[in-house]
């Protein structure tokens, strides 16, 4: 065996390994690019879902709100309020949720974080 033959035999396995590593890098790059696309797509989907989470006010869902409910219960029925007004007095805390939908509105008053009263301008 000559020095040239030894060099060629040593290079061949290295060349195959180099191709495998190169092939792995290409596949890895492809997966990384596409997985980041999927992550971005999921993030966009959740963002759109969050933007459209406000509920339409109807007389039926306003009627579901009853005295003594917590803020979380009211928000699960009516969604997040358009406006919140909180006043802390020495002995009580009063919070007013206002839900506006076009010209119509719903006002829910909480006394110590429980529904005290509600008023609505919604028509049937």
C-alpha positions in Angstrom: 0.0 0.0 0.0 1.3 3.4 -0.9 0.9 6.6 1.0 -1.6 7.7 -1.6 -3.8 4.6 -1.0 -3.7 5.1 2.7 -4.7 8.8 2.3 -7.6 7.8 0.0 -8.9 5.2 2.4 -8.8 7.6 5.2 -10.6 10.3 3.3 -13.5 8.1 2.1 -15.0 7.4 5.6 -14.4 11.0 6.5 -16.1 12.2 3.3 -19.2 9.9 4.1 -19.3 11.3 7.6 -19.1 14.8 6.3 -22.0 14.2 4.0 -24.0 12.7 6.8 -23.3 15.7 9.0 -24.1 18.1 6.2 -27.3 16.2 5.5 -28.2 16.3 9.2 -27.5 20.1 9.3 -29.8 20.6 6.3 -32.6 18.6 7.9 -32.1 20.3 11.3 -32.3 23.7 9.6 -35.5 22.7 7.8 -37.1 21.5 11.0 -36.0 24.6 13.0 -37.4 26.9 10.3 -40.7 25.1 10.1 -41.1 24.6 13.8 -40.7 28.4 14.4 -43.4 28.9 11.7 -45.7 26.6 13.6 -45.0 28.4 16.9 -45.7 31.8 15.3 -48.9 30.5 13.8 -50.1 29.2 17.2 -49.2 32.5 18.8 -51.2 34.4 16.2 -54.2 32.1 16.7 -54.2 32.6 20.4 -53.8 36.4 20.0 -56.8 36.5 17.6 -58.9 34.4 20.0 -58.0 36.7 22.9 -59.1 39.8 20.8 -62.4 38.2 20.0 -63.1 37.1 23.6 -65.6 39.9 24.3 -69.2 38.6 24.4 -72.2 40.1 22.8 -74.6 41.6 25.4 -78.0 40.1 25.3 -81.0 40.4 27.7 -80.7 36.7 28.3 -77.1 36.8 29.6 -77.7 40.0 31.6 -80.6 38.2 33.3 -78.2 35.4 34.4 -76.4 38.0 36.5 -78.0 37.9 40.0 -77.3 39.6 43.3 -74.4 38.1 45.3 -72.4 36.9 42.3 -68.6 37.6 42.3 -66.8 39.6 39.7 -65.3 36.5 38.1 -68.8 35.0 37.8 -70.1 38.1 36.1 -67.1 38.3 33.8 -67.6 34.7 32.8 -71.2 35.5 31.7 -70.8 39.0 30.2 -67.1 39.1 29.4 -64.6 41.8 30.5 -66.3 45.2 31.2 -65.8 48.2 28.9 -65.2 50.5 31.9 -64.4 49.9 35.6 -64.9 52.4 38.4 -63.7 51.5 41.8 -64.2 53.6 45.0 -62.7 52.5 48.4 -64.6 53.9 51.3 -63.5 53.3 54.9 -65.9 50.4 55.5 -66.8 49.3 52.0 -65.5 48.9 48.5 -67.7 49.8 45.6 -66.9 48.8 42.1 -69.0 49.6 39.0 -68.7 47.6 35.8 -70.1 49.3 32.7 -70.6 47.2 29.5 -71.2 49.4 26.4 -72.5 48.0 23.2 -73.4 50.6 20.7 -76.0 52.9 22.2 -77.0 50.3 24.8 -75.3 49.6 28.1 -75.3 47.4 31.2 -74.2 48.7 34.6 -73.3 46.2 37.4 -72.5 47.6 40.8 -70.5 45.5 43.3 -70.4 46.1 47.0 -67.5 44.3 48.6 -66.9 42.4 45.4 -70.4 40.9 45.3 -73.2 42.1 42.9 -75.4 44.6 44.6 -77.4 45.9 41.7 -77.6 46.0 37.9 -79.2 48.2 35.3 -79.6 47.7 31.6 -80.8 49.7 28.6 -80.9 46.6 26.4 -84.1 46.0 24.5 -85.6 42.6 24.0 
